[in-house]
Amino acid sequence: MTRGTSFARLMAAAVAVVGLVGGTAQAGLLPTSVSIFPESGNFRWQYAIVLPTDMKLQAGNYFTIYDFAGLVPDTVIAPDANWEVSTTSTRIPPLLRPIDDPSIPNLTFTYRGPTVPAGQIGLGNFMATSTFGERKEVSFTAETNRTSDGLKDSNITSTDAPTGTDTPPPPVPEPATLLLAGLGLPLLGLAKLRKKKA
């Protein structure tokens, strides 16, 4: 994701929240970058998440990355023990309608630590491994608390997630099989010739 794309997504999220609540732009947790690293035949996806200046992070706040295709089991990692990870139950903030394919797992990270006061704070890198390395745009939702009045605030934006197909490629024949087939074809041709002459 380029810097321009990240900035455009941040602005889109701010505009969407203004449209929902009116007044000053406020937005909850936001993905600022997505990095992909090859790893043992798979791909590790790393998400940098930021807490904006007008929000605080409290126990129970959470965010969800939707439709994380090709998820490798037991590879979802939060930056510290204050985060609980789930791939089976998705929490959707009220009044938000993310695009969600129920056949593809979602990654939900729920905060369980002490309150993090307001400030433009990077919360660390959240990671998961996929069998796919190609990107697609997916929904991202979050719920945090506003600094001004402590009320819950929900936001929706987009981020990138893996895309691909779980259909395995057709098997490649072993060299010995190809060799036997190569030797057998001329013998079949020879047998046909003998049959014709007889």
ABEGO torsion letter per residue (X at the ends): XBAAAAAAAAAAAAAAAAAAAEEBBBBBBBBABBBBBBBGGBBBBBBBBBBBAABBBBBGBBBBBBGBBGBBBGABBBABAABBBBAABBBBBBGBBBBBBAABBBBBBBBABBBBBBEBBBAEBBBBBBABABBBBBBBBBBBBBAAAGBBBBBBBBBBBBBEBABBBBBBBBAAAAAAAAAAAAAAAAAAAAAAAX
